[in-house]
Amino acid sequence: MGKQRFKIFMAVVVALLCGAAGQGEAGTPVFGNMSGLTVPASYKVTNLDFSAIAINDAGQVLSSDCRFYDKGNVISIYTPVQPCIGVGLNNAGQALVFGGYQSPVTYIYSNGNLTQLNTAPWYSPSWIVRPEGINDSGKVIATAEYSGWLSYSVLFDTVNGTSTNLSAMIPGVGYNGPRTITNKGDVSGWYWDANYSSQGYVIRSNIFSQVPYFYPVINDNGVTVGNRSVLDPVTGTRYEHMFYSKNGMEVDLGNFGGSYIRAEAVNEAGLAVGYGAYNPTINGLNYGFVTDGRKLYNLNDLVPAGTPTISTASGINAYGQIAAGVILTPITPPVTTAYPDIAAGKVSLQALDYDFGVKALHYSLNGEAEVVEASGAATIQLVPGVTNTVSYYAIDNADNVETARTITVNLDTVPPVTTPVLNGYVGQNGWFTSAVQVALSAIDNSSGIARTEYSPDGVNWTVYTAPLNITASGVTTVYYRSVDTNNNTEATKSIAVSIDQAAPVTTAVVSGTLGTNGLYTSAVKVALSGIDTASGIARTEYSVDQTTWTAYAATVDIQTDSTTTVYYRSVDLAGNVEAVKSVTFTIDKTAPFIGSMNPAANAVNVPIASSITIIFSEDISTGGAFAGVALMRGLTKVATLNTVSGNTVTIKPVKLLGKMATYTVTVPAGAVIDAAGNNSAASSFSFTTGRR
C-alpha cells in the first residue's frame, strides 16, 4: 500500500489498541438470552474439502476460493480475472465473488451464469471496488477506494443498475467501509471520525447512527453485534470485548483472553458468529465463536473430539448452520410444524431436520392409535363439528426425539350468540327511570367464546369485561358481538337503552283583564305548557280541588267571581310524575252598589243634626268622581265633609240642616271603586227634615 494509506492504517491500529474515541469501559452485564434462542450442545461437522465462508438457508455453500456447493455438487466458479475470491451468498442462490487483487472485478454467480457487476462510475484506474456483501434482493455493498486516500461505502442495486454513495450520510474524513447489508437494505460498517479514530455506524431506513463498536454486524430484527476496547482494571491494558445489543439493551460478552475479537455475521434469529484470539500465554491461536447474546461459546468446545481447530466462523443461516471453514450443523431433534386448514377440515404436518434428516413422523388423532409416516410429512383429515386434538413428534436418523406436541383444531363455523340483559327501574313505554346496567352473555356450543365486545358506534370496539353502566338521559345505543375461539364473528347487534330519570316541567300562564291589587275584573284563562326533553310528555292535567283531575286539552276558563286555585302537573312517557304546582287568582267583575242609606230614600222628619251614610255592597275607596258626591237643597249645594270608611260613605253637613226642608243626595258614577277598581254606578235619593 502507499505511504499515506499505511500511515492511516497504523493510526487505526493505534486507536484500537490505545482506546480512541468510541471505546468504553466494560458494561454491567444484562442477564438473559437477548436473541430468544440458545446455542445447541453440539454440532455435526461436515468437511467439504474447501474453506466454507458462507451458507444460505437452502444449505448452499460458498468457499473463499470460489467453490460453490449445491446439493452434493461442487462447482468451481471461474472468473476472467484471477484469482477468484468468494465474498457472500444470499438465499436466492446468488454468489458474490471478485477476481484479482490489485484491480478487483466483481461478479455474481447464479444458476451457472456469471455476470459482471456494473460498478460504474466507481470502477476506473483511480478507483478500486471491493465487494463486501449481498442481500436476498441482490443489492450489493462494496468499498470504493481512491488511490489510498478515500474509501467510500457504496450500495449497488443489481436490479435497477444503480449505485448509491452511502458516504454522503456518513461523517468523518471520507474514509469508511461497509460490513453487512440486511434484506431490508440496512447497512452497518466503520468510518474514521475527524480525529482519524475508527467508529462504527448503522444505517437503518436511511437514517445514520453511530454505534459504540468498531466493526458492527446487524440483522433486520434490531440486533447489533460488534467489538469495543475495554480497560482491564487489573493490568491497565485494553482488550477488545464482544458486545451484543438489542432494543437499547447491551451485554458485554467479553472474550477468551486475547487482544482482539470480531463478529462476522448475525442471522435473523439473533445468533451471531465470528472469531477472536486466545490468551497468547496459552497458544496464541484464533478461535471461532457463536453467541446467543447471553455468552460467548467457543466452537471448538461444541464439536466432536479430534475435529481440526476451528479458527473462524464467517456465516450462519436461519437454521443455525455455520460456515466456519467446515460446515457446522446443530445436533438437535427435528422440528415438526403443524398447518391447520379449517376450510378443508384437515391438518398438515411437516417434520424437518437439518443435521441428520427425518427418520419418521409419529402422530395420533383424538387419542387413537399412533401412525408412523416415514416421509416426515402427513395430512390428517379431521372430524367435523368437534374439537380435534392432533399429537405429533418426529425422530431423526441419529435417533434424536422431538418433544411431543399437540395442536387443537375446532371445525366450528357457527358464530356465537350474545344476549343483553338490562337491569334498572322500569318505567313505562320501554323507558327506564334510573341508570341501567347492560350485561352481555354469550354462548357458543362448539369452540367456546374468545371474547365479547361492545361499541358506542359500531366502529370502535372494546372487549367486554363487566356490565356497562349507562347513565345518560335519552336513548343510548349499545352495539355488541362475540367472537369464538375459531374466529367466527357474530353479526353486529344493537340494543337501545332509554333512560328518563327527570320529571317533566309544566308552566302556567294566567290571562284576563287585570284590575288593581292583582285582582281580575274579567273571566280568567289558564294556559298550561309541559316540557320533557327525554321521553316526552304523556299528558298534562289540572284540578281545582287536588282530588278530581282533568286532562288538559285547552285553556282552563274561570268565570266565577271568587278566589280560585288551579292545581296542575304533567306526566312523561316514562311515567315520571311532576310534583303538583298551583296558581291562585281572584276574579271580581261586579261593581260596588248601594245596599242601604240613612236616612232612607224619601224619609221624612229627619233630624236637622243628621249626617247621611251610604252603605255599599263591599269595601270601597274613593273613585275618580268622589268629589261629585253632593247634598243639595234645591239648587243649592250644602257644605259637607265627605269621607269613606270600609263599605260606607259618610256625608256630614257643616251646619245644621234646615227645618222642614227637602234634600237630595247625589252620587255620580265612579264616585267610589272596589278593590279590583270596578266603578260604582250613579245614584241619588231625597229625604225631608222635621221641625227640630
HUVENFEN-V147753 format. One record per residue. RES is the residue in one small letter. PSI is psi in whole degrees, 0 to 359 (* if undefined). BURIAL is 1 if it has 24 or more other C-alpha atoms within 12 Angstrom, else 0. D_LAST is the distance of its C-alpha to the last C-alpha in Angstrom with 2 decimals. Layout:
RES/PSI/BURIAL/D_LAST
RES/PSI/BURIAL/D_LAST
//
This chain:
m/161/0/166.35
g/166/0/165.87
k/313/0/165.52
q/318/0/161.88
r/324/0/161.03
f/320/0/163.04
k/317/0/161.02
i/319/1/157.76
f/316/0/159.10
m/325/0/160.04
a/321/0/156.59
v/316/1/155.12
v/314/0/157.54
v/319/0/156.67
a/319/1/152.94
l/319/1/153.33
l/331/1/155.41
c/353/1/153.51
g/60/1/149.94
a/190/1/148.56
a/145/1/145.06
g/350/1/143.66
q/169/1/145.15
g/173/1/143.32
e/167/1/143.75
a/130/1/144.05
g/166/1/140.66
t/126/0/139.10
p/142/0/140.28
v/108/0/137.70
f/147/0/138.81
g/161/0/138.72
n/104/1/140.36
m/337/1/138.85
s/341/1/140.74
g/356/0/139.63
l/172/0/143.31
t/155/1/146.13
v/135/1/149.75
p/162/1/152.08
a/333/0/154.42
s/165/1/157.49
y/147/1/158.75
k/137/1/161.50
v/126/1/163.91
t/118/1/165.26
n/115/0/168.01
l/11/1/168.40
d/22/0/171.35
f/168/1/169.33
s/102/1/166.58
a/130/1/163.26
i/342/1/160.45
a/146/1/157.75
i/135/1/156.71
n/181/1/154.02
d/340/1/152.02
a/0/0/154.67
g/6/1/157.33
q/146/1/159.09
v/143/1/160.73
l/138/1/161.84
s/168/1/164.46
s/337/1/164.97
d/29/1/168.08
c/35/1/166.34
r/138/1/167.25
f/119/1/164.68
y/127/1/164.51
d/109/1/162.91
k/46/0/163.25
g/349/0/166.67
n/138/0/168.00
v/122/0/168.76
i/128/1/168.66
s/120/1/169.97
i/124/1/167.86
y/125/1/170.09
t/146/1/168.64
p/325/0/170.57
v/125/0/170.12
q/158/0/171.54
p/165/0/170.97
c/131/1/167.99
i/124/1/165.32
g/141/1/162.68
v/306/1/159.09
g/169/1/156.50
l/131/1/155.74
n/177/1/152.50
n/353/1/151.35
a/2/1/152.22
g/14/1/155.86
q/125/1/156.19
a/129/1/158.57
l/122/1/158.14
v/168/1/161.47
f/156/1/163.06
g/135/1/166.61
g/148/0/168.30
y/311/0/167.50
q/316/0/167.69
s/74/1/165.98
p/145/1/164.35
v/130/1/163.38
t/138/1/160.58
y/156/1/160.96
i/124/1/159.01
y/130/1/161.04
s/127/1/159.47
n/41/0/161.05
g/358/0/164.49
n/140/0/163.35
l/121/1/163.47
t/128/1/161.06
q/133/1/161.10
l/131/1/157.65
n/102/1/156.57
t/12/1/155.94
a/146/1/155.59
p/15/0/154.69
w/331/1/155.60
y/114/1/159.19
s/171/0/161.39
p/334/0/164.25
s/342/0/161.71
w/142/1/159.51
i/126/1/160.43
v/121/1/158.19
r/118/1/158.45
p/148/1/156.44
e/334/1/154.54
g/164/1/152.71
i/139/1/151.49
n/181/1/148.44
d/338/1/148.10
s/6/0/146.91
g/10/1/150.02
k/136/1/148.44
v/135/1/150.96
i/145/1/150.42
a/162/1/153.19
t/124/1/154.09
a/116/1/155.00
e/138/1/157.10
y/101/1/157.98
s/32/0/161.25
g/357/1/160.17
w/324/1/157.35
l/150/1/154.48
s/119/1/153.60
y/148/1/150.79
s/121/1/149.07
v/138/1/149.25
l/125/1/147.82
f/130/1/149.71
d/106/1/148.16
t/341/1/151.12
v/313/0/149.00
n/350/0/147.59
g/28/0/150.51
t/164/0/148.24
s/150/1/148.36
t/127/1/145.68
n/101/1/146.35
l/343/1/144.27
s/342/1/145.18
a/335/0/142.44
m/8/1/139.91
i/123/1/142.14
p/183/1/141.94
g/203/1/144.89
v/13/0/148.10
g/23/1/148.89
y/106/1/151.10
n/170/1/149.85
g/151/1/150.88
p/162/1/149.44
r/309/1/150.25
t/155/1/148.36
i/133/1/146.36
t/172/1/144.09
n/339/1/143.41
k/353/0/140.02
g/8/1/141.93
d/149/1/140.93
v/142/1/143.64
s/159/1/144.69
g/198/1/147.22
w/162/1/148.06
y/161/1/147.75
w/130/1/148.55
d/188/1/145.66
a/341/0/145.72
n/12/0/147.70
y/32/1/150.32
s/140/1/149.15
s/133/1/149.21
q/162/1/145.85
g/153/1/144.84
y/156/1/142.50
v/132/1/140.71
i/107/1/139.32
r/128/1/136.88
s/40/0/135.00
n/24/0/136.32
i/122/0/134.73
f/139/0/137.11
s/136/1/136.89
q/138/1/139.16
v/152/1/140.24
p/42/1/141.83
y/149/1/145.12
f/310/1/148.34
y/74/1/149.37
p/150/1/146.47
v/150/1/146.66
i/163/1/143.56
n/183/1/142.45
d/0/1/139.50
n/22/0/137.56
g/7/1/136.86
v/134/1/139.90
t/130/1/141.73
v/133/1/144.93
g/173/1/146.88
n/153/1/148.75
r/146/1/147.66
s/134/1/149.41
v/136/1/148.30
l/128/1/149.30
d/113/0/151.15
p/343/0/149.68
v/309/0/152.88
t/342/0/155.54
g/11/0/153.42
t/147/0/154.87
r/135/1/152.93
y/152/1/153.59
e/133/1/152.13
h/155/1/149.79
m/134/1/148.58
f/144/1/144.79
y/123/1/142.81
s/148/1/139.23
k/135/1/136.57
n/38/0/132.79
g/359/0/132.76
m/142/1/134.77
e/138/1/138.24
v/129/1/141.08
d/108/1/144.03
l/352/1/146.93
g/211/1/149.47
n/192/1/153.15
f/28/1/156.43
g/352/1/157.47
g/179/1/158.85
s/342/1/157.82
y/162/1/156.40
i/143/1/154.73
r/139/1/153.63
a/139/1/151.45
e/328/1/152.91
a/154/1/150.56
v/131/1/147.47
n/176/1/146.64
e/340/1/143.20
a/348/1/143.00
g/7/1/143.29
l/129/1/146.86
a/150/1/148.69
v/162/1/152.42
g/205/1/154.54
y/163/1/157.24
g/180/1/157.74
a/142/1/160.35
y/169/1/161.41
n/122/0/161.76
p/342/0/164.98
t/347/0/166.19
i/292/0/166.46
n/350/0/168.12
g/9/0/166.29
l/161/1/165.94
n/163/1/163.02
y/149/1/161.07
g/147/1/158.82
f/162/1/155.40
v/147/1/152.46
t/147/1/148.91
d/14/1/145.72
g/1/1/143.62
r/319/1/144.01
k/166/1/147.52
l/137/1/150.82
y/126/1/153.46
n/120/1/157.10
l/334/1/158.48
n/341/1/161.85
d/353/0/160.22
l/9/1/158.96
v/161/1/162.21
p/151/0/165.18
a/143/0/167.79
g/352/0/170.58
t/134/0/168.40
p/152/0/169.43
t/132/1/167.05
i/110/1/163.92
s/351/1/163.38
t/163/1/160.56
a/120/1/157.91
s/351/1/156.72
g/150/1/154.89
i/134/1/152.74
n/184/1/151.36
a/339/1/148.24
y/6/1/150.12
g/6/1/151.30
q/137/1/154.89
i/134/1/156.27
a/111/1/158.86
a/49/1/160.78
g/300/1/164.24
v/175/1/164.39
i/126/1/161.60
l/120/1/159.57
t/127/1/157.72
p/132/1/155.29
i/95/1/156.63
t/158/1/153.48
p/159/1/152.70
p/164/1/151.93
v/125/1/148.38
t/132/1/146.98
t/134/1/144.00
a/133/1/141.92
y/96/0/140.41
p/141/1/137.84
d/95/0/137.19
i/317/1/134.08
a/320/0/134.28
a/349/0/137.90
g/42/1/137.37
k/166/1/140.21
v/131/1/141.22
s/137/1/144.16
l/136/1/146.03
q/117/1/148.27
a/136/1/150.31
l/145/1/151.82
d/121/1/154.21
y/2/1/155.54
d/301/1/158.24
f/353/1/160.24
g/157/1/158.60
v/130/1/156.83
k/317/1/158.94
a/151/1/156.40
l/129/1/152.71
h/135/1/151.34
y/161/1/148.10
s/140/1/146.25
l/121/1/143.35
n/39/0/140.78
g/8/0/143.17
e/183/0/145.95
a/143/0/149.63
e/140/0/150.52
v/138/0/152.08
v/126/0/154.62
e/112/1/154.91
a/337/0/157.92
s/346/0/156.68
g/6/1/153.79
a/147/1/151.28
a/150/1/149.48
t/124/1/146.71
i/123/1/144.84
q/125/1/142.88
l/163/1/139.69
v/123/0/138.04
p/149/0/134.99
g/5/0/131.53
v/171/0/132.31
t/117/1/132.62
n/137/1/136.27
t/121/1/138.02
v/122/1/141.26
s/141/1/143.33
y/156/1/146.13
y/164/1/148.60
a/159/1/151.86
i/135/1/155.21
d/179/1/157.39
n/353/1/161.18
a/10/0/161.27
d/24/0/159.39
n/127/0/156.25
v/125/1/153.46
e/144/1/150.00
t/129/0/147.09
a/139/0/145.73
r/166/0/142.44
t/154/1/140.06
i/135/1/137.77
t/126/1/134.97
v/127/1/134.11
n/128/1/131.44
l/29/1/131.69
d/125/1/127.97
t/3/1/126.63
v/126/1/123.26
p/158/1/120.30
p/173/1/118.01
v/127/1/114.58
t/135/1/111.49
t/129/0/108.31
p/145/1/104.98
v/126/0/102.59
l/130/1/98.95
n/126/1/97.08
g/179/1/93.31
y/120/0/89.93
v/126/0/89.97
g/226/1/86.82
q/158/0/86.45
n/33/0/88.33
g/8/0/91.29
w/147/1/89.29
f/145/1/89.56
t/25/1/86.56
s/174/1/88.70
a/154/1/91.78
v/134/1/94.88
q/131/1/98.42
v/111/1/101.13
a/132/1/104.31
l/129/1/107.45
s/123/1/110.17
a/145/1/113.51
i/134/1/116.34
d/116/1/119.91
n/5/0/122.28
s/273/1/125.43
s/340/1/125.95
g/163/1/122.70
i/128/1/119.79
a/316/1/120.66
r/154/1/117.10
t/142/1/113.64
e/158/1/111.65
y/164/1/108.23
s/147/1/106.76
p/346/0/103.35
d/1/0/104.76
g/7/0/107.99
v/309/0/110.00
n/117/0/109.85
w/145/0/110.90
t/139/0/110.55
v/131/0/112.49
y/127/1/110.24
t/337/0/110.43
a/160/0/107.07
p/144/0/103.93
l/137/1/101.88
n/110/0/98.30
i/121/1/96.04
t/346/0/92.59
a/137/0/91.67
s/142/1/88.66
g/203/1/89.54
v/120/0/92.90
t/127/1/96.06
t/126/0/99.44
v/121/1/102.31
y/145/1/105.81
y/159/1/108.58
r/166/1/112.22
s/156/1/115.18
v/132/1/118.84
d/175/1/121.58
t/351/1/124.68
n/12/1/126.63
n/21/1/124.28
n/126/1/122.73
t/126/1/119.26
e/143/1/116.42
a/141/0/114.53
t/131/1/111.31
k/169/1/108.30
s/157/1/104.64
i/137/1/101.47
a/126/0/97.88
v/113/1/95.70
s/119/1/91.98
i/129/1/89.62
d/102/1/85.80
q/358/1/84.36
a/137/1/80.92
a/157/1/77.89
p/171/1/76.36
v/125/1/73.32
t/139/1/70.33
t/134/1/67.72
a/136/1/64.30
v/120/0/62.51
v/132/1/58.83
s/148/1/57.58
g/182/1/54.28
t/115/0/51.33
l/122/1/50.19
g/218/1/46.60
t/163/0/45.17
n/29/0/45.79
g/13/0/48.94
l/147/1/47.24
y/140/1/48.63
t/18/1/46.56
s/175/1/49.42
a/155/1/52.02
v/139/1/54.55
k/135/1/58.37
v/116/1/60.59
a/130/1/64.21
l/137/1/66.85
s/120/1/70.22
g/142/1/72.99
i/135/1/76.07
d/117/1/79.27
t/353/0/82.27
a/274/1/84.87
s/334/1/84.87
g/167/1/81.87
i/128/1/78.65
a/314/1/79.07
r/155/1/75.37
t/141/1/71.82
e/160/1/69.13
y/164/1/65.41
s/152/1/62.99
v/0/1/59.25
d/2/0/59.81
q/15/0/63.26
t/308/0/64.58
t/121/0/65.19
w/140/0/67.01
t/134/0/67.45
a/131/0/70.22
y/125/1/68.83
a/328/0/69.90
a/174/0/67.14
t/143/0/63.85
v/121/1/61.33
d/125/0/58.11
i/119/1/54.80
q/332/0/51.93
t/138/0/49.33
d/108/0/46.26
s/176/0/47.11
t/123/0/49.15
t/138/1/52.79
t/125/1/56.01
v/119/1/59.29
y/146/1/62.40
y/160/1/65.75
r/167/1/69.44
s/156/1/72.89
v/130/1/76.27
d/176/1/79.53
l/339/1/82.79
a/351/1/84.27
g/5/1/81.52
n/127/1/79.67
v/128/1/75.96
e/143/1/73.41
a/142/0/70.87
v/132/1/67.50
k/169/1/65.13
s/159/1/61.51
v/133/1/58.86
t/138/0/55.09
f/162/1/52.36
t/135/1/48.79
i/130/1/47.74
d/94/1/44.17
k/350/1/44.18
t/129/1/40.56
a/151/1/37.73
p/142/1/34.39
f/160/1/31.89
i/125/1/28.19
g/324/0/28.00
s/165/0/24.25
m/156/1/20.90
n/117/1/17.40
p/158/1/15.29
a/164/1/18.12
a/133/1/19.38
n/19/0/17.75
a/152/0/14.87
v/165/0/11.91
n/36/0/8.37
v/130/1/8.54
p/145/1/6.01
i/348/1/5.97
a/12/0/8.36
s/150/1/10.63
s/153/1/14.33
i/130/1/16.44
t/137/1/19.71
i/120/1/22.70
i/123/1/25.45
f/172/1/29.01
s/345/0/32.10
e/172/1/33.79
d/143/1/33.58
i/172/1/33.12
s/166/1/33.44
t/139/1/32.49
g/186/1/34.55
g/337/0/35.94
a/18/0/33.01
f/330/1/30.24
a/344/0/29.45
g/357/1/28.55
v/125/1/25.50
a/153/1/22.61
l/119/1/18.94
m/138/1/19.17
r/98/1/17.02
g/237/0/19.76
l/5/0/22.67
t/131/0/20.90
k/127/0/20.99
v/137/1/18.11
a/127/0/19.49
t/164/1/19.37
l/112/0/21.51
n/130/1/23.23
t/161/1/25.32
v/134/1/27.56
s/122/0/28.49
g/240/0/30.72
n/17/1/29.66
t/136/1/26.05
v/126/1/24.58
t/128/1/21.34
i/111/1/19.35
k/114/1/17.17
p/147/1/15.44
v/327/0/16.69
k/169/0/13.55
l/146/0/9.83
l/159/1/9.34
g/154/1/8.84
k/143/0/6.46
m/41/0/8.56
a/151/1/11.07
t/131/1/13.87
y/149/1/15.22
t/130/1/18.69
v/127/1/20.21
t/124/1/23.92
v/105/1/26.48
p/162/1/29.94
a/138/1/33.15
g/13/1/34.50
a/321/1/31.26
v/160/1/32.21
i/155/1/35.60
d/187/1/36.95
a/332/1/39.79
a/350/1/42.41
g/11/1/40.85
n/133/1/39.72
n/140/1/37.04
s/155/1/33.84
a/161/1/33.45
a/141/0/30.95
s/162/1/27.77
s/156/1/24.33
f/162/1/21.36
s/157/1/18.12
f/165/1/14.62
t/136/1/11.67
t/165/1/7.96
g/202/0/5.62
r/349/0/3.72
r/*/0/0.00
//
